[in-house]
Amino acid sequence: MSRTKAGSPHDPRGKERFHEERATYTVASAQPDLEAGLTAIRETAKTLKPRPGVYRMLDARGDVLYVGKARSLKARVANYTQVKALTNRLQRMVSQCRRMEIVVTNSEAEALLLEAQLIKRYRPPFNVLLRDDKSFPFILLRADHAFPRIQKHRGARRAKGNYYGPFASAGSVNKTLNALQKLFLLRSCTDSFFNNRDRPCLLYQIKRCSAPCVGRIDEAGYASLVHEAKDFLGGKSSAVQSDLEKQMAKAAEDLDFETAAILRDRLRAATFIQGSQAINASGVGDADVFALAAKGGHMGVQAFFIRGGQNWGHRAIFPRNTGDVEEAEVLADVLLQFYEEVPPPKTILVDRELPERELIAEALCGKAGHAVAISIPQRGTRRKLMQQAQRNAVEALERRQAESGAKAKIQRELAEFLGLEDVPQRIEVYDNSHIQGDKALGAMVVAGPEGFEKGQYRKFNIKSAQTNDDFGMMREVMRRRFRNLASLPDVGEGDHAQNGGGESQSNSAPADTPYHPQPAAGGPPPRGGEDHRTVWPDLLLIDGGKGQMSSVRDTLAEMGIEDLPLIAIAKGPHHGREGREVFHFPDGREKTLPVNSPLLFYLQTLRDEVHRYAIGAHRAKRSRAITASPLDEIPGIGPSRKRALLLHFGTAGKVRAAALDDLKRAPGISEAVAQKIYDFYHAGG
């Protein structure tokens, strides 16, 4: 089986024939494709009622094309059958649709929230998407200890305590956290570190902690500091500063100059936090400010985060798939997806009227648990904030377009350097990581025209390659990466991500319906929501030299894949010097680039990213192995029972050697579980 087929975009005879055939095919078959989509939609519409809900359009292989919500599912879905009223983008979507899935909700606001959740989960190519999917950092003041800890927090908010944020970046939260430690002297150490101290740590010496671990401050005094911190973070910073000034003046009057000096340093920390606010947001309270800029067919949104009248940073958001979508609709989609991860504040300021603004506010109110107001500021401080956000939005978009132009130039240089006819849209970069063959794994990172596609990264746990055989490891990774595309049998355990799902009312084709890719009417199918099991890369970049290149080239040839662009990047003769990389081609050629070449910097960035990802995954794998216990292998023994057994017997070896009666006497271990443990270690007598 060869990837090269007549009329494919990789036909070595050139792309003219491919585009000629594609154009002919599109003209001849666009209408039948559109009819097939319309038929699927009409069949679904017949089963629907005028109730609120969410619908998903799926293509022939079951990938989600679009997620939408409706006040009346029947009317909304039926609208897609009015072809003349549809934009070109929606016509392409309908032409690819082969079935629909429906979820009925209790209200339109509930449907709006569910729509945002499903867009985030499936990332459909016809929905407006937020590119940056990273979670925002918060400051957490815990409430599960007599001496609460202050710390940076990301992810699910499971810990008990007060969360303050979001902050725009890790840098902004770190600077604020450092200043807060100087201001309120709250501990930042873990509970285990706290419980095992017998003398103050360095943070106490540099006046960033009050050392409650060794009794340098009592519980009441520490509680007073915590109360002040809550007031400060909650917007009462002026009152806290005024109180500190009074305490410092009193200490000076009492000639307690040491205390006065400590209070003076705390006041400086408070002034630093206030002085670092590049935006004047006094009197605004808790609010997020969103302004949208559009230029040259691209859109950018600038977001300011104001909490307690303090600016906690700003971030530029560049949504995808905006196409022919109205600017106000794009901003509304950005808001809903943004607040899927971040708790909404009481006030959201926007620079234009949004479609269904009241409905969006109602949905966010239900999510936040308090009233949420969405408004367009007209005067005063809020108007000045909005004007500043608009200026930042325009400047951020212009910077991004300039960067995109530079990136496009580098991509063209890459295509020329490799002798490609087109700029590669999907670059896959591979590396292995292990220590003398132990805990070996392969890593794949993906880069596109707009940067790294972190949702497409994959790890491959090495199963069959021999210890310390880098070439064998690379061969295994290639087989597992391309086995589905090349229709080869499995060669190891699968490690592919599965699509999420949920309960829904479905009108679907049989699960075993074969997938026959077809060009979309009006252009190629949009990228997005891709799965590495079903999508070809445009270029493979291997971190290695001649050996790795030969391993990959020969493995792909064995699989019948003969025309996949491939290059290996290796350090030159002086391994310690950057800029002397040698590029190895499948035909044995070697090339280098000038040390100051932007293309070289770009390829080094790709290589460094896969190296970082591989090493990080390998370290995580080693850490898990270090903390693993032999008791983990026993079916039915979870963390609680494992802890009970280790506390009772001391070690896993003693559990293994214990008699059945001894196991039964362990706390929390029933007779049935004791028998299971005993049989696990003594099977076969």
C-alpha positions as semicolon CSV with decimal commas, in nm:
position;residue;x (nm);y (nm);z (nm)
1;M;0,000;0,000;0,000
2;S;0,147;0,337;-0,099
3;R;0,036;0,676;0,012
4;T;0,102;0,800;-0,341
5;K;-0,208;0,767;-0,555
6;A;-0,295;0,924;-0,890
7;G;-0,473;1,248;-0,831
8;S;-0,355;1,280;-0,471
9;P;-0,193;1,603;-0,347
10;H;0,133;1,408;-0,308
11;D;0,143;1,272;-0,663
12;P;0,510;1,299;-0,763
13;R;0,402;1,408;-1,109
14;G;0,290;1,735;-0,954
15;K;-0,022;1,890;-0,813
16;E;-0,169;2,021;-1,135
17;R;-0,354;1,699;-1,205
18;F;-0,476;1,680;-0,848
19;H;-0,623;2,030;-0,848
20;E;-0,768;1,974;-1,196
21;E;-0,940;1,655;-1,083
22;R;-1,047;1,815;-0,756
23;A;-1,208;2,109;-0,933
24;T;-1,388;1,877;-1,174
25;Y;-1,496;1,654;-0,888
26;T;-1,620;1,946;-0,683
27;V;-1,831;2,086;-0,966
28;A;-1,971;1,745;-1,052
29;S;-2,038;1,625;-0,701
30;A;-2,100;1,934;-0,487
31;Q;-2,473;1,912;-0,541
32;P;-2,499;1,536;-0,463
33;D;-2,289;1,598;-0,148
34;L;-2,518;1,882;-0,051
35;E;-2,821;1,666;-0,118
36;A;-2,684;1,391;0,105
37;G;-2,636;1,642;0,387
38;L;-2,980;1,792;0,337
39;T;-3,135;1,445;0,345
40;A;-2,971;1,367;0,679
41;I;-3,087;1,699;0,824
42;R;-3,445;1,658;0,696
43;E;-3,466;1,308;0,846
44;T;-3,353;1,446;1,181
45;A;-3,591;1,745;1,167
46;K;-3,889;1,510;1,126
47;T;-3,824;1,359;1,470
48;L;-3,779;1,690;1,658
49;K;-4,017;1,896;1,867
50;P;-4,014;2,272;1,931
51;R;-3,809;2,237;2,250
52;P;-3,476;2,394;2,353
53;G;-3,162;2,190;2,316
54;V;-2,827;2,133;2,149
55;Y;-2,758;1,966;1,814
56;R;-2,438;1,821;1,673
57;M;-2,364;1,772;1,304
58;L;-2,138;1,475;1,228
59;D;-1,958;1,373;0,910
60;A;-1,937;1,026;0,756
61;R;-1,673;0,902;1,000
62;G;-1,851;1,039;1,306
63;D;-1,640;1,349;1,369
64;V;-1,830;1,650;1,501
65;L;-1,853;1,928;1,242
66;Y;-2,060;2,179;1,435
67;V;-2,232;2,225;1,770
68;G;-2,527;2,462;1,798
69;K;-2,804;2,549;2,041
70;A;-3,165;2,634;1,970
71;R;-3,471;2,770;2,144
72;S;-3,673;2,544;1,914
73;L;-3,475;2,248;1,783
74;K;-3,730;2,171;1,514
75;A;-3,725;2,520;1,365
76;R;-3,349;2,570;1,398
77;V;-3,251;2,241;1,236
78;A;-3,506;2,290;0,958
79;N;-3,342;2,625;0,875
80;Y;-3,039;2,438;0,742
81;T;-3,253;2,295;0,462
82;Q;-3,308;2,646;0,320
83;V;-2,995;2,633;0,104
84;K;-3,027;2,976;-0,057
85;A;-3,028;3,144;0,285
86;L;-2,704;2,972;0,392
87;T;-2,359;3,127;0,361
88;N;-2,085;2,944;0,171
89;R;-1,938;2,828;0,500
90;L;-2,268;2,676;0,613
91;Q;-2,322;2,515;0,274
92;R;-1,984;2,343;0,306
93;M;-2,084;2,226;0,652
94;V;-2,418;2,088;0,535
95;S;-2,251;1,911;0,240
96;Q;-2,029;1,718;0,485
97;C;-2,305;1,637;0,736
98;R;-2,424;1,274;0,735
99;R;-2,605;1,248;1,066
100;M;-2,704;1,454;1,369
101;E;-2,716;1,402;1,743
102;I;-2,965;1,588;1,961
103;V;-2,969;1,670;2,333
104;V;-3,290;1,824;2,471
105;T;-3,252;2,068;2,763
106;N;-3,490;2,230;3,010
107;S;-3,420;2,587;2,898
108;E;-3,240;2,787;2,634
109;A;-2,989;2,913;2,893
110;E;-2,904;2,553;2,984
111;A;-2,862;2,478;2,613
112;L;-2,624;2,773;2,581
113;L;-2,399;2,639;2,858
114;L;-2,409;2,285;2,717
115;E;-2,317;2,419;2,374
116;A;-2,003;2,582;2,519
117;Q;-1,910;2,258;2,698
118;L;-1,945;2,049;2,383
119;I;-1,751;2,298;2,172
120;K;-1,467;2,281;2,422
121;R;-1,479;1,900;2,422
122;Y;-1,504;1,833;2,049
123;R;-1,347;2,149;1,900
124;P;-1,560;2,132;1,582
125;P;-1,407;2,287;1,269
126;F;-1,713;2,502;1,187
127;N;-1,748;2,660;1,534
128;V;-1,562;2,965;1,654
129;L;-1,287;2,825;1,880
130;L;-1,053;2,969;2,137
131;R;-0,699;2,874;2,042
132;D;-0,551;2,912;2,390
133;D;-0,690;2,627;2,593
134;K;-0,469;2,666;2,897
135;S;-0,628;2,712;3,237
136;F;-0,582;3,043;3,414
137;P;-0,384;3,064;3,740
138;F;-0,549;3,168;4,067
139;I;-0,427;3,254;4,415
140;L;-0,567;3,012;4,671
141;L;-0,590;3,093;5,042
142;R;-0,667;2,754;5,190
143;A;-0,913;2,699;5,474
144;D;-0,833;2,340;5,575
145;H;-0,563;2,414;5,833
146;A;-0,528;2,611;6,155
147;F;-0,256;2,814;5,980
148;P;-0,386;2,855;5,622
149;R;-0,145;2,835;5,332
150;I;-0,134;3,082;5,041
151;Q;-0,039;2,933;4,705
152;K;-0,074;2,947;4,327
153;H;-0,345;2,719;4,188
154;R;-0,445;2,587;3,846
155;G;-0,710;2,338;3,743
156;A;-1,015;2,205;3,924
157;R;-1,110;2,397;4,238
158;R;-1,142;2,103;4,477
159;A;-0,947;2,234;4,775
160;K;-1,142;2,416;5,045
161;G;-1,058;2,784;5,063
162;N;-1,084;3,125;4,894
163;Y;-0,985;3,155;4,527
164;Y;-0,875;3,491;4,385
165;G;-0,837;3,539;4,012
166;P;-0,808;3,475;3,730
167;F;-0,464;3,616;3,666
168;A;-0,356;3,665;3,308
169;S;-0,033;3,467;3,338
170;A;0,185;3,267;3,574
171;G;0,425;3,562;3,587
172;S;0,160;3,805;3,709
173;V;0,035;3,565;3,976
174;N;0,391;3,490;4,094
175;K;0,475;3,859;4,133
176;T;0,153;3,922;4,323
177;L;0,206;3,615;4,541
178;N;0,560;3,722;4,632
179;A;0,436;4,068;4,730
180;L;0,149;3,919;4,932
181;Q;0,393;3,701;5,125
182;K;0,595;4,010;5,217
183;L;0,278;4,200;5,303
184;F;0,098;3,940;5,516
185;L;0,377;3,693;5,609
186;L;0,156;3,392;5,529
187;R;0,313;3,051;5,487
188;S;0,346;2,896;5,140
189;C;0,492;2,557;5,241
190;T;0,317;2,222;5,219
191;D;0,155;2,067;5,524
192;S;0,419;1,791;5,548
193;F;0,700;2,050;5,542
194;F;0,512;2,259;5,798
195;N;0,462;1,965;6,036
196;N;0,827;1,861;6,036
197;R;0,999;2,192;6,113
198;D;1,189;2,246;6,434
199;R;1,335;2,584;6,338
200;P;1,230;2,863;6,100
201;C;1,315;2,827;5,732
202;L;1,480;3,084;5,506
203;L;1,149;3,257;5,426
204;Y;1,125;3,369;5,788
205;Q;1,478;3,508;5,774
206;I;1,401;3,719;5,465
207;K;1,072;3,840;5,619
208;R;0,834;3,655;5,390
209;C;0,677;3,427;5,651
210;S;0,576;3,462;6,015
211;A;0,700;3,107;6,100
212;P;0,382;2,963;6,256
213;C;0,542;2,618;6,217
214;V;0,768;2,683;6,519
215;G;0,538;2,907;6,720
216;R;0,682;3,248;6,628
217;I;0,320;3,361;6,591
218;D;0,014;3,224;6,769
219;E;-0,307;3,109;6,602
220;A;-0,495;3,431;6,682
221;G;-0,218;3,651;6,541
222;Y;-0,199;3,442;6,225
223;A;-0,578;3,453;6,187
224;S;-0,553;3,834;6,197
225;L;-0,303;3,825;5,909
226;V;-0,533;3,594;5,713
227;H;-0,825;3,832;5,770
228;E;-0,618;4,125;5,643
229;A;-0,517;3,924;5,335
230;K;-0,880;3,844;5,257
231;D;-0,973;4,210;5,291
232;F;-0,688;4,318;5,065
233;L;-0,763;4,061;4,794
234;G;-1,134;4,135;4,827
235;G;-1,091;4,499;4,731
236;K;-1,037;4,667;5,070
237;S;-0,671;4,746;5,003
238;S;-0,698;5,110;5,114
239;A;-0,838;5,010;5,454
240;V;-0,557;4,755;5,501
241;Q;-0,290;5,010;5,412
242;S;-0,445;5,269;5,645
243;D;-0,446;5,017;5,931
244;L;-0,079;4,929;5,867
245;E;0,014;5,298;5,870
246;K;-0,155;5,343;6,209
247;Q;0,021;5,037;6,351
248;M;0,358;5,162;6,222
249;A;0,304;5,509;6,372
250;K;0,209;5,359;6,708
251;A;0,511;5,129;6,709
252;A;0,737;5,426;6,635
253;E;0,578;5,626;6,919
254;D;0,641;5,334;7,153
255;L;1,004;5,328;7,034
256;D;0,950;4,971;6,904
257;F;1,157;5,039;6,596
258;E;1,198;4,673;6,501
259;T;0,819;4,628;6,473
260;A;0,792;4,962;6,295
261;A;1,052;4,849;6,040
262;I;0,859;4,524;5,974
263;L;0,538;4,721;5,925
264;R;0,720;4,965;5,697
265;D;0,837;4,674;5,476
266;R;0,483;4,539;5,465
267;L;0,355;4,881;5,357
268;R;0,614;4,889;5,079
269;A;0,486;4,553;4,957
270;A;0,131;4,688;4,952
271;T;0,249;4,996;4,762
272;F;0,430;4,770;4,513
273;I;0,110;4,581;4,438
274;Q;-0,084;4,904;4,396
275;G;0,191;5,071;4,194
276;S;0,226;4,777;3,955
277;Q;-0,126;4,836;3,824
278;A;-0,074;4,968;3,472
279;I;-0,448;5,029;3,450
280;N;-0,649;5,253;3,678
281;A;-0,949;5,044;3,781
282;S;-1,036;5,200;4,114
283;G;-1,406;5,187;4,189
284;V;-1,476;4,920;3,927
285;G;-1,489;4,630;4,173
286;D;-1,492;4,284;4,014
287;A;-1,517;4,305;3,635
288;D;-1,381;4,159;3,313
289;V;-1,337;4,386;3,012
290;F;-1,356;4,250;2,656
291;A;-1,285;4,445;2,337
292;L;-1,272;4,302;1,985
293;A;-1,063;4,421;1,690
294;A;-1,095;4,301;1,332
295;K;-0,855;4,358;1,043
296;G;-0,776;4,178;0,719
297;G;-1,019;3,896;0,787
298;H;-0,871;3,823;1,132
299;M;-1,010;3,901;1,477
300;G;-0,856;3,946;1,820
301;V;-1,011;3,997;2,162
302;Q;-0,839;4,177;2,448
303;A;-0,946;4,079;2,799
304;F;-0,866;4,277;3,118
305;F;-0,921;4,110;3,456
306;I;-1,020;4,350;3,736
307;R;-1,075;4,217;4,087
308;G;-1,138;4,437;4,389
309;G;-1,049;4,742;4,181
310;Q;-0,706;4,595;4,104
311;N;-0,579;4,499;3,760
312;W;-0,478;4,133;3,764
313;G;-0,346;4,131;3,410
314;H;-0,471;4,112;3,056
315;R;-0,460;3,856;2,778
316;A;-0,505;3,865;2,403
317;I;-0,736;3,595;2,262
318;F;-0,735;3,505;1,893
319;P;-1,038;3,292;1,806
320;R;-1,030;3,048;1,516
321;N;-1,277;2,974;1,240
322;T;-1,422;3,325;1,243
323;G;-1,465;3,323;0,863
324;D;-1,789;3,495;0,770
325;V;-1,917;3,507;1,131
326;E;-2,040;3,845;1,256
327;E;-1,803;4,024;1,497
328;A;-2,065;4,044;1,775
329;E;-2,138;3,673;1,740
330;V;-1,766;3,594;1,764
331;L;-1,738;3,796;2,086
332;A;-2,044;3,618;2,230
333;D;-1,890;3,278;2,148
334;V;-1,560;3,387;2,306
335;L;-1,738;3,486;2,629
336;L;-1,926;3,157;2,660
337;Q;-1,618;2,942;2,598
338;F;-1,398;3,161;2,818
339;Y;-1,631;3,126;3,117
340;E;-1,645;2,752;3,071
341;E;-1,322;2,743;3,277
342;V;-1,326;3,075;3,465
343;P;-1,594;3,179;3,718
344;P;-1,778;3,487;3,584
345;P;-1,750;3,812;3,785
346;K;-2,051;4,026;3,868
347;T;-1,977;4,267;3,584
348;I;-1,871;4,196;3,226
349;L;-1,794;4,499;3,009
350;V;-1,803;4,463;2,630
351;D;-1,746;4,709;2,348
352;R;-2,055;4,626;2,139
353;E;-2,407;4,494;2,164
354;L;-2,413;4,114;2,173
355;P;-2,677;3,889;2,020
356;E;-2,890;3,738;2,298
357;R;-2,707;3,943;2,562
358;E;-2,973;3,886;2,827
359;L;-2,974;3,512;2,759
360;I;-2,594;3,496;2,793
361;A;-2,615;3,688;3,121
362;E;-2,884;3,449;3,246
363;A;-2,673;3,147;3,155
364;L;-2,362;3,288;3,325
365;C;-2,570;3,382;3,630
366;G;-2,677;3,019;3,668
367;K;-2,315;2,908;3,636
368;A;-2,172;3,165;3,879
369;G;-2,444;3,150;4,145
370;H;-2,479;3,529;4,155
371;A;-2,614;3,804;3,930
372;V;-2,404;3,877;3,620
373;A;-2,449;4,200;3,427
374;I;-2,319;4,244;3,072
375;S;-2,300;4,609;2,968
376;I;-2,137;4,857;2,731
377;P;-1,970;5,134;2,935
378;Q;-2,060;5,487;2,828
379;R;-1,872;5,719;3,064
380;G;-1,629;5,750;3,353
381;T;-1,361;5,502;3,460
382;R;-1,531;5,209;3,290
383;R;-1,536;5,392;2,956
384;K;-1,165;5,473;2,988
385;L;-1,098;5,108;3,067
386;M;-1,286;5,003;2,756
387;Q;-1,096;5,252;2,539
388;Q;-0,768;5,115;2,671
389;A;-0,885;4,759;2,603
390;Q;-0,980;4,858;2,246
391;R;-0,636;5,012;2,185
392;N;-0,470;4,699;2,320
393;A;-0,692;4,477;2,104
394;V;-0,592;4,664;1,787
395;E;-0,222;4,662;1,876
396;A;-0,225;4,292;1,971
397;L;-0,396;4,200;1,643
398;E;-0,147;4,405;1,442
399;R;0,145;4,239;1,623
400;R;-0,001;3,898;1,556
401;Q;-0,052;3,973;1,188
402;A;0,308;4,093;1,162
403;E;0,426;3,775;1,336
404;S;0,204;3,566;1,108
405;G;0,364;3,731;0,806
406;A;0,708;3,642;0,939
407;K;0,592;3,287;1,012
408;A;0,447;3,254;0,663
409;K;0,782;3,361;0,517
410;I;0,964;3,099;0,726
411;Q;0,714;2,835;0,617
412;R;0,781;2,921;0,253
413;E;1,156;2,900;0,316
414;L;1,103;2,560;0,479
415;A;0,913;2,432;0,175
416;E;1,193;2,558;-0,050
417;F;1,465;2,409;0,172
418;L;1,297;2,067;0,164
419;G;1,192;2,085;-0,199
420;L;0,821;2,072;-0,118
421;E;0,564;2,206;-0,360
422;D;0,340;2,342;-0,084
423;V;0,389;2,488;0,261
424;P;0,342;2,208;0,520
425;Q;0,025;2,260;0,723
426;R;0,089;1,981;0,975
427;I;0,444;1,909;1,093
428;E;0,498;1,613;1,326
429;V;0,819;1,602;1,531
430;Y;0,944;1,283;1,700
431;D;1,193;1,197;1,974
432;N;1,259;0,915;2,223
433;S;1,348;0,942;2,590
434;H;1,486;0,676;2,826
435;I;1,771;0,599;3,065
436;Q;1,962;0,297;2,936
437;G;1,639;0,166;2,790
438;D;1,443;0,196;3,115
439;K;1,094;0,355;3,110
440;A;1,138;0,425;2,739
441;L;0,880;0,621;2,548
442;G;0,843;0,801;2,220
443;A;0,696;1,148;2,185
444;M;0,518;1,327;1,903
445;V;0,447;1,699;1,893
446;V;0,250;1,874;1,619
447;A;0,303;2,221;1,475
448;G;0,076;2,408;1,236
449;P;0,080;2,749;1,069
450;E;-0,028;2,918;1,394
451;G;0,208;2,736;1,630
452;F;0,211;2,418;1,835
453;E;-0,109;2,211;1,847
454;K;-0,076;2,083;2,203
455;G;-0,405;1,897;2,189
456;Q;-0,249;1,676;1,919
457;Y;0,060;1,574;2,120
458;R;0,098;1,199;2,180
459;K;0,316;0,967;2,388
460;F;0,400;0,610;2,288
461;N;0,508;0,372;2,566
462;I;0,774;0,153;2,408
463;K;0,665;-0,212;2,422
464;S;0,868;-0,425;2,184
465;A;1,199;-0,248;2,116
466;Q;1,504;-0,386;2,294
467;T;1,678;-0,204;2,573
468;N;1,889;0,092;2,460
469;D;1,793;0,045;2,093
470;D;1,709;0,398;1,981
471;F;1,658;0,290;1,623
472;G;1,425;0,008;1,724
473;M;1,226;0,248;1,942
474;M;1,184;0,488;1,651
475;R;1,071;0,201;1,427
476;E;0,807;0,100;1,682
477;V;0,681;0,457;1,714
478;M;0,646;0,488;1,336
479;R;0,458;0,159;1,308
480;R;0,214;0,258;1,579
481;R;0,169;0,610;1,443
482;F;0,087;0,500;1,088
483;R;-0,059;0,151;1,136
484;N;-0,417;0,271;1,093
485;L;-0,340;0,482;0,791
486;A;-0,140;0,199;0,632
487;S;-0,399;-0,069;0,729
488;L;-0,140;-0,272;0,917
489;P;-0,213;-0,503;1,214
490;D;-0,147;-0,370;1,563
491;V;0,205;-0,403;1,701
492;G;0,154;-0,326;2,067
493;E;-0,101;-0,183;2,299
494;G;-0,292;0,114;2,171
495;D;-0,243;0,454;2,320
496;H;-0,488;0,665;2,130
497;A;-0,721;0,914;2,287
498;Q;-1,086;0,823;2,266
499;N;-1,354;1,072;2,177
500;G;-1,576;1,169;2,465
501;G;-1,945;1,108;2,453
502;G;-2,264;1,152;2,645
503;E;-2,623;1,051;2,653
504;S;-2,810;1,187;2,357
505;Q;-3,093;1,127;2,123
506;S;-2,926;1,018;1,800
507;N;-3,022;0,988;1,437
508;S;-2,719;0,805;1,304
509;A;-2,584;0,583;1,035
510;P;-2,464;0,233;1,127
511;A;-2,139;0,232;1,325
512;D;-1,961;0,027;1,060
513;T;-2,038;0,265;0,774
514;P;-1,712;0,292;0,574
515;Y;-1,549;0,632;0,551
516;H;-1,484;0,765;0,201
517;P;-1,325;1,111;0,223
518;Q;-1,476;1,359;-0,016
519;P;-1,380;1,718;-0,087
520;A;-1,614;1,975;0,058
521;A;-1,816;2,192;-0,174
522;G;-1,636;2,520;-0,222
523;G;-1,293;2,413;-0,092
524;P;-1,096;2,163;0,113
525;P;-1,231;2,041;0,444
526;P;-1,135;2,271;0,730
527;R;-0,862;2,158;0,966
528;G;-0,948;2,112;1,329
529;G;-1,076;1,831;1,545
530;E;-0,821;1,609;1,370
531;D;-0,721;1,272;1,508
532;H;-0,370;1,144;1,436
533;R;-0,519;0,804;1,350
534;T;-0,696;0,947;1,047
535;V;-0,490;1,244;0,927
536;W;-0,167;1,246;0,728
537;P;0,114;1,482;0,827
538;D;0,270;1,705;0,563
539;L;0,619;1,667;0,708
540;L;0,800;1,443;0,959
541;L;1,088;1,595;1,155
542;I;1,302;1,343;1,346
543;D;1,534;1,440;1,629
544;G;1,842;1,236;1,534
545;G;2,099;1,164;1,270
546;K;2,160;0,913;0,991
547;G;2,060;0,614;1,202
548;Q;1,723;0,754;1,303
549;M;1,660;0,871;0,947
550;S;1,733;0,525;0,807
551;S;1,510;0,357;1,068
552;V;1,214;0,582;0,990
553;R;1,264;0,572;0,613
554;D;1,289;0,192;0,601
555;T;0,995;0,143;0,838
556;L;0,770;0,366;0,630
557;A;0,882;0,186;0,313
558;E;0,792;-0,151;0,469
559;M;0,445;-0,012;0,540
560;G;0,407;0,101;0,178
561;I;0,438;0,471;0,257
562;E;0,681;0,604;0,001
563;D;0,632;0,975;-0,046
564;L;0,593;1,125;0,300
565;P;0,831;1,425;0,333
566;L;1,092;1,342;0,594
567;I;1,395;1,509;0,747
568;A;1,616;1,445;1,051
569;I;1,788;1,717;1,252
570;A;2,114;1,628;1,427
571;K;2,372;1,830;1,613
572;G;2,685;1,887;1,411
573;P;3,038;1,771;1,486
574;H;3,059;2,007;1,784
575;H;2,761;1,882;1,983
576;G;2,778;2,156;2,241
577;R;2,739;2,440;1,988
578;E;2,398;2,556;1,870
579;G;2,361;2,655;1,507
580;R;2,574;2,374;1,362
581;E;2,285;2,135;1,310
582;V;2,303;1,898;1,016
583;F;1,986;1,805;0,829
584;H;1,969;1,452;0,688
585;F;1,746;1,370;0,391
586;P;1,606;1,027;0,299
587;D;1,830;1,005;-0,009
588;G;2,146;1,052;0,199
589;R;2,195;1,422;0,132
590;E;2,307;1,647;0,416
591;K;2,246;2,021;0,444
592;T;2,320;2,295;0,691
593;L;2,177;2,642;0,740
594;P;2,349;2,971;0,828
595;V;2,382;3,014;1,204
596;N;2,164;3,328;1,198
597;S;1,894;3,184;0,973
598;P;1,535;3,235;1,097
599;L;1,449;2,897;0,943
600;L;1,720;2,732;1,154
601;F;1,580;2,898;1,468
602;Y;1,233;2,771;1,375
603;L;1,352;2,412;1,324
604;Q;1,550;2,429;1,649
605;T;1,231;2,541;1,825
606;L;1,046;2,237;1,690
607;R;1,329;2,007;1,798
608;D;1,352;2,164;2,145
609;E;0,976;2,133;2,199
610;V;0,966;1,760;2,127
611;H;1,275;1,716;2,344
612;R;1,105;1,900;2,630
613;Y;0,786;1,700;2,592
614;A;0,968;1,364;2,574
615;I;1,184;1,433;2,878
616;G;0,887;1,560;3,080
617;A;0,683;1,251;2,997
618;H;0,978;1,025;3,080
619;R;1,032;1,193;3,417
620;A;0,664;1,159;3,501
621;K;0,678;0,790;3,411
622;R;0,982;0,739;3,633
623;S;0,816;0,925;3,921
624;R;0,511;0,702;3,898
625;A;0,734;0,395;3,900
626;I;0,923;0,517;4,207
627;T;0,604;0,568;4,406
628;A;0,441;0,247;4,283
629;S;0,378;-0,032;4,534
630;P;0,359;-0,411;4,479
631;L;0,016;-0,388;4,642
632;D;-0,106;-0,193;4,336
633;E;-0,105;-0,519;4,140
634;I;-0,368;-0,684;4,362
635;P;-0,718;-0,651;4,212
636;G;-0,961;-0,469;4,439
637;I;-0,696;-0,304;4,659
638;G;-0,741;0,071;4,640
639;P;-0,555;0,355;4,816
640;S;-0,747;0,320;5,146
641;R;-0,688;-0,053;5,186
642;K;-0,328;-0,021;5,070
643;R;-0,271;0,245;5,336
644;A;-0,436;0,029;5,603
645;L;-0,220;-0,273;5,511
646;L;0,104;-0,073;5,514
647;L;0,019;0,090;5,847
648;H;-0,059;-0,250;5,999
649;F;0,227;-0,458;5,857
650;G;0,488;-0,190;5,784
651;T;0,604;-0,302;5,438
652;A;0,462;-0,466;5,126
653;G;0,699;-0,761;5,182
654;K;0,544;-0,832;5,520
655;V;0,198;-0,821;5,364
656;R;0,314;-1,082;5,113
657;A;0,452;-1,306;5,391
658;A;0,151;-1,267;5,623
659;A;-0,070;-1,564;5,707
660;L;-0,438;-1,554;5,620
661;D;-0,539;-1,504;5,984
662;D;-0,299;-1,211;6,015
663;L;-0,448;-1,050;5,706
664;K;-0,799;-1,084;5,849
665;R;-0,692;-0,898;6,163
666;A;-0,574;-0,592;5,966
667;P;-0,811;-0,294;6,016
668;G;-1,047;-0,232;5,725
669;I;-0,973;-0,569;5,564
670;S;-1,269;-0,806;5,541
671;E;-1,237;-1,184;5,526
672;A;-1,314;-1,182;5,154
673;V;-1,047;-0,920;5,083
674;A;-0,796;-1,101;5,305
675;Q;-0,862;-1,422;5,114
676;K;-0,813;-1,236;4,783
677;I;-0,478;-1,096;4,898
678;Y;-0,362;-1,434;5,027
679;D;-0,465;-1,613;4,708
680;F;-0,290;-1,350;4,494
681;Y;0,045;-1,422;4,661
682;H;-0,001;-1,796;4,712
683;A;-0,170;-1,907;4,392
684;G;-0,045;-2,248;4,288
685;G;0,066;-2,342;4,636
